[in-house]
Structure formats: structure tokens, C-alpha cells
Amino acid sequence: VGAMPNLTNATSMFQQCYSLQSVNLPNLPKLTNATNIFQQCYALQSVNLPSLPALTNATNMFNYCYALQSVNLLNLPALTTATTMFNYCHALQSVNLSSLPALTNATNMFYACYSLQSVNLPNLSALTTTASMFYACYSLQSVNLPSLPVLTTVTSMFGTTAEGGSLRSLRKIVTSNITVGFILQYGAMQAQEINTLF
């Protein structure tokens, strides 16, 4: 992909490119909206993304990218919305995200990422909503979260599926304020699942 220094909206840019396996994007200094940019790219395995300093909306960015295994997103200082960003990325094992100081909504961010094992999310000081953020992430073992001073909605953050599966392998939640009491109070998990965590 050639230079696109003035691109601001990449909505559905590669959506439903079913055979696309890899993408190298140039610097996109003005890109603000990446909604659906790689949605339903079923064969996509790797993405090399440059700095995205202006990106605010990543809704459905990698939605249904079943083959995607790893992602490095190292500069997202303006990102506010990551709803269903990695939804149903079944092969995704690791995610390297930089500081996300402006992120407010992470609803379904890693929903049904069956192979995801660990997540490191530094600086989420503006995050308010994490509903179903790690729902049905069956392989998840460790989550490293920073202080979440304004978090208000965590419904089913570590939730289970209707089929009765749970995050039985999850053993470590590293954060300053997610405790058993917090999880129970806000409904991040069912009470009977708490013993699988600690």
C-alpha cells in the first residue's frame, strides 16, 4: 500500500477480503476512523501497522479475523473506542498494545478470542466500560491491567458462554483494583466462578 498521508477515514477499507493474508501499511498520521477496516478478512495472519497517533475509533477493526495470530499496535494515544476490536479472532495468541490513555470503551474487545493466553494493557486511565471484554477467552491465563480509576461497567468482563464454558485456566489478574469483591460487586463473573481465579 502506497503513501496516504492525508487519509482520515479507512472504514471497511479491506472488509471481506477473504483471501488477504498480510498487510503492510504506510504511516497514517491523520487516520481517525478504522471501523471495519479488516473485518471478515478470514485468512489474515499478520498486520504491520505504523504509528496511528490520530486514531480514535477501532470498532470492529479485526472483527472475524479468524487466522490472525499476533498484533503489534505501538502508538494509539488518541484511541477512545475499541468495541469488538478483536472480536472472534480465534487464533490470536498475543497482543502488544501501547499505552491507551484515551480509551473509554473496550466492550467485547477480545470477545471469543479462544487462543489468547496473556494480555498486557498499560495505562487505561480513562477506561469506563469493559463489558464482555474477555468473554469466552478459554485459554486466557494472565491479564496485566493497570489502575482503572474511572471504570464503571464490567458486566461479564471475564464471562462464560451459554454452553457452560468458563475461564477455568485464568489464574492471575494483576491490577490495582480488580479483586474478588470488585468482580462480585460489578458482575464481571458469576460467583461460582471466582474460585477458578484465585
MINU-318080 format. One record per residue (C-alpha): residue in one letter; residue number from 1; x, y, z. Coordinates in steps of 0.02 Angstrom, whole numbers. Last residue first. Example, Ala and Ser with C-alpha at 12.3 -4.5 7.8 and 13.67 -1.06 7.14 Angstrom:
[site s; 2; [684; -53; 357]]
[site a; 1; [615; -225; 390]]
END
This chain:
[site f; 198; [-387; -869; 2149]]
[site l; 197; [-466; -873; 1977]]
[site t; 196; [-563; -1035; 1969]]
[site n; 195; [-634; -999; 2141]]
[site i; 194; [-724; -847; 2072]]
[site e; 193; [-825; -950; 1950]]
[site q; 192; [-971; -987; 2068]]
[site a; 191; [-999; -800; 2092]]
[site q; 190; [-1026; -770; 1907]]
[site m; 189; [-901; -654; 1827]]
[site a; 188; [-882; -468; 1795]]
[site g; 187; [-1041; -441; 1893]]
[site y; 186; [-1000; -272; 1970]]
[site q; 185; [-1000; -320; 2152]]
[site l; 184; [-935; -496; 2126]]
[site i; 183; [-785; -443; 2023]]
[site f; 182; [-745; -299; 2140]]
[site g; 181; [-757; -410; 2292]]
[site v; 180; [-641; -539; 2215]]
[site t; 179; [-519; -401; 2171]]
[site i; 178; [-490; -290; 2020]]
[site n; 177; [-416; -131; 2094]]
[site s; 176; [-228; -121; 2073]]
[site t; 175; [-210; -247; 1935]]
[site v; 174; [-131; -415; 1900]]
[site i; 173; [-261; -548; 1865]]
[site k; 172; [-181; -718; 1876]]
[site r; 171; [-252; -893; 1867]]
[site l; 170; [-362; -900; 1713]]
[site s; 169; [-371; -1082; 1659]]
[site r; 168; [-552; -1105; 1713]]
[site l; 167; [-610; -961; 1607]]
[site s; 166; [-782; -1037; 1587]]
[site g; 165; [-883; -1148; 1471]]
[site g; 164; [-1066; -1177; 1509]]
[site e; 163; [-1135; -1182; 1332]]
[site a; 162; [-1211; -1009; 1360]]
[site t; 161; [-1036; -941; 1365]]
[site t; 160; [-938; -877; 1514]]
[site g; 159; [-891; -703; 1571]]
[site f; 158; [-725; -622; 1612]]
[site m; 157; [-790; -445; 1583]]
[site s; 156; [-966; -512; 1604]]
[site t; 155; [-1028; -340; 1659]]
[site v; 154; [-878; -227; 1689]]
[site t; 153; [-957; -54; 1688]]
[site t; 152; [-890; 87; 1800]]
[site l; 151; [-703; 103; 1773]]
[site v; 150; [-643; 278; 1821]]
[site p; 149; [-483; 238; 1917]]
[site l; 148; [-428; 83; 1822]]
[site s; 147; [-252; 56; 1887]]
[site p; 146; [-153; -53; 1769]]
[site l; 145; [-206; -220; 1698]]
[site n; 144; [-98; -373; 1671]]
[site v; 143; [-207; -519; 1622]]
[site s; 142; [-142; -697; 1635]]
[site q; 141; [-205; -869; 1590]]
[site l; 140; [-325; -844; 1446]]
[site s; 139; [-354; -1005; 1350]]
[site y; 138; [-545; -1001; 1356]]
[site c; 137; [-570; -820; 1307]]
[site a; 136; [-759; -837; 1309]]
[site y; 135; [-791; -656; 1364]]
[site f; 134; [-631; -557; 1384]]
[site m; 133; [-703; -382; 1363]]
[site s; 132; [-881; -439; 1397]]
[site a; 131; [-920; -265; 1468]]
[site t; 130; [-759; -166; 1490]]
[site t; 129; [-828; 11; 1504]]
[site t; 128; [-752; 163; 1590]]
[site l; 127; [-571; 169; 1531]]
[site a; 126; [-490; 341; 1552]]
[site s; 125; [-335; 285; 1650]]
[site l; 124; [-301; 133; 1544]]
[site n; 123; [-112; 143; 1555]]
[site p; 122; [-33; -24; 1511]]
[site l; 121; [-129; -171; 1439]]
[site n; 120; [-32; -333; 1441]]
[site v; 119; [-133; -482; 1385]]
[site s; 118; [-98; -667; 1401]]
[site q; 117; [-160; -831; 1328]]
[site l; 116; [-274; -787; 1184]]
[site s; 115; [-321; -946; 1091]]
[site y; 114; [-511; -933; 1104]]
[site c; 113; [-525; -749; 1065]]
[site a; 112; [-713; -758; 1092]]
[site y; 111; [-734; -574; 1137]]
[site f; 110; [-567; -482; 1145]]
[site m; 109; [-634; -302; 1136]]
[site n; 108; [-812; -354; 1178]]
[site t; 107; [-839; -183; 1259]]
[site a; 106; [-674; -88; 1271]]
[site n; 105; [-746; 88; 1286]]
[site t; 104; [-651; 235; 1363]]
[site l; 103; [-478; 230; 1285]]
[site a; 102; [-387; 398; 1299]]
[site p; 101; [-230; 341; 1392]]
[site l; 100; [-202; 184; 1288]]
[site s; 99; [-17; 148; 1317]]
[site s; 98; [50; 27; 1191]]
[site l; 97; [-34; -135; 1144]]
[site n; 96; [55; -299; 1113]]
[site v; 95; [-73; -435; 1087]]
[site s; 94; [-39; -620; 1097]]
[site q; 93; [-121; -783; 1048]]
[site l; 92; [-247; -734; 915]]
[site a; 91; [-308; -891; 826]]
[site h; 90; [-494; -867; 862]]
[site c; 89; [-503; -683; 821]]
[site y; 88; [-689; -684; 859]]
[site n; 87; [-697; -499; 912]]
[site f; 86; [-527; -415; 905]]
[site m; 85; [-589; -234; 902]]
[site t; 84; [-764; -280; 962]]
[site t; 83; [-776; -105; 1039]]
[site a; 82; [-606; -19; 1039]]
[site t; 81; [-665; 160; 1060]]
[site t; 80; [-561; 305; 1128]]
[site l; 79; [-396; 290; 1035]]
[site a; 78; [-297; 454; 1043]]
[site p; 77; [-130; 389; 1106]]
[site l; 76; [-125; 235; 993]]
[site n; 75; [60; 203; 966]]
[site l; 74; [127; 27; 975]]
[site l; 73; [-4; -83; 897]]
[site n; 72; [78; -252; 874]]
[site v; 71; [-40; -392; 827]]
[site s; 70; [-25; -580; 835]]
[site q; 69; [-110; -736; 768]]
[site l; 68; [-244; -677; 646]]
[site a; 67; [-324; -831; 567]]
[site y; 66; [-505; -799; 620]]
[site c; 65; [-509; -615; 575]]
[site y; 64; [-692; -605; 625]]
[site n; 63; [-681; -423; 686]]
[site f; 62; [-507; -352; 662]]
[site m; 61; [-554; -166; 666]]
[site n; 60; [-731; -200; 727]]
[site t; 59; [-731; -29; 813]]
[site a; 58; [-558; 50; 804]]
[site n; 57; [-612; 232; 827]]
[site t; 56; [-495; 369; 888]]
[site l; 55; [-342; 353; 776]]
[site a; 54; [-239; 515; 773]]
[site p; 53; [-69; 446; 825]]
[site l; 52; [-76; 288; 719]]
[site s; 51; [106; 235; 717]]
[site p; 50; [132; 102; 586]]
[site l; 49; [35; -59; 570]]
[site n; 48; [110; -221; 511]]
[site v; 47; [-30; -348; 504]]
[site s; 46; [-14; -536; 509]]
[site q; 45; [-124; -687; 481]]
[site l; 44; [-269; -627; 375]]
[site a; 43; [-360; -777; 304]]
[site y; 42; [-536; -732; 367]]
[site c; 41; [-528; -548; 323]]
[site q; 40; [-703; -531; 397]]
[site q; 39; [-675; -354; 462]]
[site f; 38; [-505; -282; 415]]
[site i; 37; [-551; -96; 410]]
[site n; 36; [-717; -123; 498]]
[site t; 35; [-701; 46; 586]]
[site a; 34; [-529; 121; 560]]
[site n; 33; [-576; 303; 593]]
[site t; 32; [-452; 439; 642]]
[site l; 31; [-312; 422; 514]]
[site k; 30; [-211; 582; 507]]
[site p; 29; [-34; 514; 533]]
[site l; 28; [-58; 358; 427]]
[site n; 27; [120; 296; 403]]
[site p; 26; [123; 157; 275]]
[site l; 25; [25; -5; 292]]
[site n; 24; [94; -178; 272]]
[site v; 23; [-41; -310; 255]]
[site s; 22; [-41; -499; 262]]
[site q; 21; [-153; -646; 217]]
[site l; 20; [-294; -574; 111]]
[site s; 19; [-401; -717; 44]]
[site y; 18; [-568; -661; 117]]
[site c; 17; [-553; -477; 78]]
[site q; 16; [-718; -455; 168]]
[site q; 15; [-677; -280; 232]]
[site f; 14; [-512; -210; 169]]
[site m; 13; [-555; -25; 177]]
[site s; 12; [-714; -51; 278]]
[site t; 11; [-694; 122; 359]]
[site a; 10; [-524; 195; 318]]
[site n; 9; [-565; 376; 362]]
[site t; 8; [-431; 510; 388]]
[site l; 7; [-310; 481; 244]]
[site n; 6; [-199; 633; 217]]
[site p; 5; [-28; 549; 221]]
[site m; 4; [-79; 401; 113]]
[site a; 3; [85; 328; 49]]
[site g; 2; [72; 168; -52]]
[site v; 1; [0; 0; 0]]
END
